[in-house]
């Protein structure tokens, strides 16, 4: 495994949204997830934010063949690529170069009516369910901040470019957790 790897904690956990090889479960220490708004996008999106040394988020690592970061950097427009070596644990062989993406906090803006796309959240939760089961989905909701942000229900006409079809049980699981956290669906 000489190729560098990324650590994904949102839609990249759903392997149906990408073709990066050697995906495996991993944990990023010292970070949490948060819904943030920036001038780079018209919707609120998920970011990793620095947190206490005790905080951890589950996700996946995967290879970036030939260190060709260009396509992934383009997909992650609005994020900065941050070196993560020593912060990511996994059960595979040692990896010399691991990075994750996060929005620089000085780029955050007040949401001003911007919302989370439910089609995006559905993709993320589907990935966590496939990789970590129902307990992983609960952990995703519990280790993510910013749930006071409104969520626009775009399931009938998904606006998220990598939207996936969810089955009835997956949709019910997303809706159950949104009800648990008292999310505002618009």
JOZIRA-V229544 format. One record per backbone hydrogen bond with DSSP energy under -0.5 kcal/mol. NH is the residue of the N-H (numbers start at 1). CO is the residue of the C=O. E is the energy in kcal/mol with one decimal. If there is no record, write none. Layout:
# JOZIRA-V229544
nh	co	e
NH	CO	E
NH	CO	E
This chain:
# JOZIRA-V229544
nh	co	e
4	64	-0.6
5	97	-2.6
6	62	-2.1
7	99	-2.6
8	6	-0.6
8	60	-3.5
13	10	-1.7
14	11	-1.3
15	13	-1.0
17	14	-2.3
18	15	-0.9
24	61	-2.2
26	59	-2.4
27	89	-2.2
28	57	-2.8
29	27	-0.5
29	87	-2.9
30	55	-3.4
32	49	-2.4
33	143	-2.0
34	47	-2.5
35	145	-1.9
36	34	-0.6
36	45	-3.2
37	109	-0.5
39	107	-0.5
41	38	-0.8
44	115	-2.1
45	36	-2.8
47	34	-2.7
48	101	-0.5
49	32	-3.1
51	30	-2.9
55	52	-1.4
57	28	-2.1
59	26	-2.3
60	8	-2.1
61	24	-2.7
62	6	-1.5
63	21	-2.9
64	4	-2.8
65	63	-0.6
67	64	-1.9
68	65	-1.9
69	67	-1.5
73	69	-3.3
74	70	-2.1
75	71	-2.4
76	72	-2.3
77	74	-1.4
79	76	-2.2
80	102	-3.3
82	80	-0.5
82	100	-3.7
84	98	-3.7
85	98	-0.8
87	84	-2.7
88	84	-0.8
89	27	-2.5
89	87	-0.5
91	25	-0.5
99	5	-1.9
100	82	-2.4
101	7	-0.5
102	80	-2.0
104	102	-0.5
107	104	-2.4
108	105	-1.2
109	37	-3.0
114	111	-3.4
116	150	-2.6
117	44	-0.5
118	116	-0.5
118	152	-2.4
121	117	-2.2
122	118	-3.0
123	119	-1.4
124	120	-2.1
125	121	-2.9
126	122	-2.6
127	123	-1.9
128	124	-2.2
129	125	-2.7
130	126	-2.3
131	127	-2.2
132	128	-3.1
133	128	-0.6
133	129	-1.5
136	132	-1.0
137	133	-1.6
138	134	-2.2
139	135	-2.4
140	136	-2.2
141	137	-2.1
142	138	-2.5
143	139	-1.9
144	141	-1.0
145	33	-2.5
149	146	-1.9
151	184	-3.0
152	116	-2.7
153	151	-0.5
154	152	-1.3
157	154	-0.6
158	155	-0.6
163	160	-1.7
171	167	-2.5
172	168	-2.4
173	169	-2.1
174	170	-2.2
175	171	-2.6
176	172	-2.5
177	173	-2.1
178	174	-2.3
179	175	-2.2
180	176	-2.1
181	177	-2.0
182	179	-1.1
183	178	-2.7
185	183	-0.8
186	151	-3.1
